[in-house]
Amino acid sequence: MQWNASPNFAPLVLFLGGRRRVVKTLRDAAEVLIMDWPFDDGEEYVAAVKACDDAIAGEAGMEELRELLLRAAREAGITALSVISDSGKTTPHMAA
């Protein structure tokens, strides 16, 4: 898996303590989970870290990682802006 090129990962914007983090690659996901996350416990957080590790090893897909990252954000009370392409149209989706 390439760290800096993850074509199957639709971008997310996470709002962490007054800062925003754009997550659009596997590297971005790993960095935000390990360096920027407000706490290191919680079921969804642990599942997202495992999915990230599995994606690095080529054992999990980016769509699964993205979904688990969104669930971990909800668990942590992190606002996430998700941009999903639907038939060529870009639509913002908010999750908190």
C-alpha positions in Angstrom: 0.0 0.0 0.0 1.3 3.4 -0.9 1.3 5.8 2.0 0.8 9.0 0.1 -1.5 7.9 -2.6 -4.8 6.3 -1.6 -7.2 6.6 -4.5 -10.0 4.7 -2.8 -10.1 7.0 0.2 -12.7 9.8 -0.2 -11.3 12.8 1.7 -12.4 13.7 5.3 -11.9 16.9 7.2 -11.6 16.3 11.0 -11.9 19.2 13.4 -9.6 18.5 16.3 -9.4 21.1 19.1 -9.8 24.2 16.9 -7.6 22.7 14.1 -8.7 21.0 11.0 -7.0 18.0 9.6 -7.6 16.8 6.0 -7.4 13.1 5.7 -7.0 11.8 2.2 -4.3 9.2 2.3 -3.3 6.2 4.4 -0.5 8.3 5.9 -2.9 11.0 6.9 -5.2 8.5 8.6 -2.3 6.9 10.5 -0.9 10.3 11.6 -4.2 11.7 12.8 -5.0 8.5 14.8 -1.6 8.3 16.4 -0.6 11.9 16.8 -3.7 14.1 16.9 -6.4 11.9 18.5 -7.7 13.4 21.8 -7.5 10.0 23.6 -6.2 6.6 23.0 -9.1 4.4 24.2 -12.6 3.6 23.1 -13.8 0.6 21.0 -14.2 2.5 17.8 -10.8 4.2 18.1 -9.1 0.8 18.7 -11.0 -0.7 15.7 -9.8 2.3 13.5 -6.2 1.8 14.6 -6.4 -1.9 13.8 -8.0 -1.2 10.4 -5.2 1.3 9.7 -2.6 -1.3 10.6 -4.4 -3.9 8.4 -4.5 -1.4 5.5 -0.7 -0.8 5.8 -0.2 -4.5 5.7 -2.5 -4.8 2.6 -5.0 -6.9 4.6 -7.9 -4.3 4.7 -9.4 -1.8 2.3 -9.4 2.0 2.5 -13.2 2.1 2.5 -13.3 0.0 5.7 -10.7 2.2 7.3 -12.6 5.4 6.3 -15.8 4.1 7.8 -14.1 3.1 11.0 -12.3 6.5 11.2 -15.7 8.2 10.9 -17.1 5.9 13.7 -14.1 6.7 15.9 -14.7 10.4 15.3 -18.3 10.1 16.4 -17.3 8.2 19.5 -14.7 11.0 20.4 -17.1 13.8 19.6 -14.9 15.0 16.7 -16.8 16.8 14.0 -16.0 15.3 10.5 -16.8 16.8 7.1 -17.1 14.0 4.5 -17.1 14.7 0.8 -18.5 11.8 -1.2 -18.7 11.6 -4.9 -22.0 10.4 -6.3 -22.3 10.1 -10.0 -19.7 12.8 -10.5 -21.3 15.3 -8.1 -19.5 16.2 -4.9 -21.7 16.5 -1.9 -20.6 17.5 1.6 -21.8 15.4 4.5 -21.4 16.5 8.2 -21.0 14.0 11.0 -20.5 14.8 14.6 
